[in-house]
Amino acid sequence: MFETDVTRLLGIEHPVIGGCMQYITGPEFAAAVSNAGALGIMSSAMFPTQGEFREALLKLKSLTDRPFAVNLNLFPALRPIDNELYAEVIMAEGVPVVETSGHLPPDELVGPLKEAGIKVMHKCTSVRHAVSAQRQGVDAVTVFGSEGGGHIADLGFTTMSLVPRAADVLDVPVIAAGGIADGRGLLAALALGAGAAMLGTRLLLSEEAGVHRNLKDALLAATEYDTVPILGSVHNTLRAWRNGAALEAARLEESGAEFLEILQVVAGVNTRRMMDRGDVDAGVVACSLAVGIIDEVKPVADIIGGMVAEAAAAAAGICN
Ligand SMILES: Cc1cc2nc3c(=O)[nH]c(=O)nc-3n(C[C@H](O)[C@H](O)[C@H](O)COP(=O)(O)O)c2cc1C
């Protein structure tokens, strides 16, 4: 229905990308997104060893024959991440697309991936970083506005301002991320010059997302008032759902607490407890301002198909 530079580049049916979500976008989830005609992205950082990562990748390949991507995490991480080890497996297993997010991907990473015929996309939060990524040779850039759930950085630029600027300045295709959760947002992203929209929070509230129903219900009840940027004090700003853990982290930051004390609250082990056991104040979870327009947990295919149909209807309805 919407053929764009990004759908052509990636060989996907719909101009939609399922954003990487730590602890959620494993092989089954990424396959569900790809099988729905979008681009599924599997997290690599979820798999601590090269062997576990290879096993997950083989599983993903067995679950879809559509294009998919693997995310390489270039954010500062507590567990040292050796992306070279993941890259070895990615090249050996013929992964079609790699997404990097966080710091600019170094030549040593992009060069071999490109030589192996792999398409590389980079996700960043400013046009300045997008231009650097393009110079580095990436095939597409995702610009991530601060409405979104996840690491939004300190700059505070919004999707509405980032996407047209990036489309004006870059030669490579642009993907819009941050605050997009329905067909209206998808259409707006395309109108602003993006070739696809990336979804995080909308897909967190899908049937396939392996998180406890208590958390899904709490997020369904949330609105745009219910997120909070935290971790700005350590220059790693994260837009999170405003629950007990996020407010405690914000309080500690405000009082000038040591990072190790803040870490006790934001540690991944607490997030896992929340996701697995449904103790909704136990840990921190990324969450978009768009959470307020999400009112139903649906299968991934219905979310993506419905969004594309809604975007087409919205385009037709604009001048009525
Ligand atoms: C629960 C959750 C976890 C996320 N984890 C990651 C991650 O590990 N790496 C990453 O690059 N982005 C991560 N993101 C960001 C998403 O990939 C995506 O860019 C973002 O959610 C888009 O904004 P939206 O939430 O408004 O749709 C996460 C987002 C959410 C909601």
The ligand as an SDF file (V2000), in Angstrom:
LIG
                    3D

 31 33  0  0  0  0  0  0  0  0999 V2000
   10.4770   -1.3650   26.5140 C   0  0  0  0  0  0  0  0  0  0  0  0
   11.4260   -0.7550   25.5240 C   0  0  0  0  0  0  0  0  0  0  0  0
   12.7310   -1.2170   25.4520 C   0  0  0  0  0  0  0  0  0  0  0  0
   13.6220   -0.6570   24.5040 C   0  0  0  0  0  0  0  0  0  0  0  0
   14.9030   -1.1600   24.4160 N   0  0  0  0  0  0  0  0  0  0  0  0
   15.7290   -0.6730   23.4530 C   0  0  0  0  0  0  0  0  0  0  0  0
   17.0180   -1.2500   23.2520 C   0  0  0  0  0  0  0  0  0  0  0  0
   17.4130   -2.1800   23.9500 O   0  0  0  0  0  0  0  0  0  0  0  0
   17.8160   -0.7270   22.2820 N   0  0  0  0  0  0  0  0  0  0  0  0
   17.4010    0.2960   21.4720 C   0  0  0  0  0  0  0  0  0  0  0  0
   18.1380    0.7180   20.5910 O   0  0  0  0  0  0  0  0  0  0  0  0
   16.1890    0.8610   21.6350 N   0  0  0  0  0  0  0  0  0  0  0  0
   15.3390    0.4010   22.5950 C   0  0  0  0  0  0  0  0  0  0  0  0
   14.0810    0.9310   22.7280 N   0  0  0  0  0  0  0  0  0  0  0  0
   13.6410    1.9970   21.7880 C   0  0  0  0  0  0  0  0  0  0  0  0
   12.8440    1.4000   20.6250 C   0  0  0  0  0  0  0  0  0  0  0  0
   13.6530    0.5790   19.8220 O   0  0  0  0  0  0  0  0  0  0  0  0
   12.2270    2.4970   19.7200 C   0  0  0  0  0  0  0  0  0  0  0  0
   13.2550    3.2240   19.0810 O   0  0  0  0  0  0  0  0  0  0  0  0
   11.3480    3.4480   20.4980 C   0  0  0  0  0  0  0  0  0  0  0  0
   10.5570    2.7480   21.4230 O   0  0  0  0  0  0  0  0  0  0  0  0
   10.4310    4.2400   19.5710 C   0  0  0  0  0  0  0  0  0  0  0  0
    9.6270    5.1080   20.2950 O   0  0  0  0  0  0  0  0  0  0  0  0
    8.1070    4.7550   20.7700 P   0  0  0  0  0  0  0  0  0  0  0  0
    8.2440    3.9970   22.0410 O   0  0  0  0  0  0  0  0  0  0  0  0
    7.4690    6.0680   20.9190 O   0  0  0  0  0  0  0  0  0  0  0  0
    7.4890    3.9270   19.6710 O   0  0  0  0  0  0  0  0  0  0  0  0
   13.1870    0.3980   23.6650 C   0  0  0  0  0  0  0  0  0  0  0  0
   11.8580    0.8670   23.7770 C   0  0  0  0  0  0  0  0  0  0  0  0
   10.9890    0.3030   24.6790 C   0  0  0  0  0  0  0  0  0  0  0  0
    9.5710    0.8340   24.7580 C   0  0  0  0  0  0  0  0  0  0  0  0
  1  2  1  0
  2  3  1  0
  2 30  2  0
  3  4  2  0
  4  5  1  0
  4 28  1  0
  5  6  2  0
  6  7  1  0
  6 13  1  0
  7  8  2  0
  7  9  1  0
  9 10  1  0
 10 11  2  0
 10 12  1  0
 12 13  2  0
 13 14  1  0
 14 15  1  0
 14 28  1  0
 15 16  1  0
 16 17  1  0
 16 18  1  0
 18 19  1  0
 18 20  1  0
 20 21  1  0
 20 22  1  0
 22 23  1  0
 23 24  1  0
 24 25  2  0
 24 26  1  0
 24 27  1  0
 28 29  2  0
 29 30  1  0
 30 31  1  0
M  END
$$$$
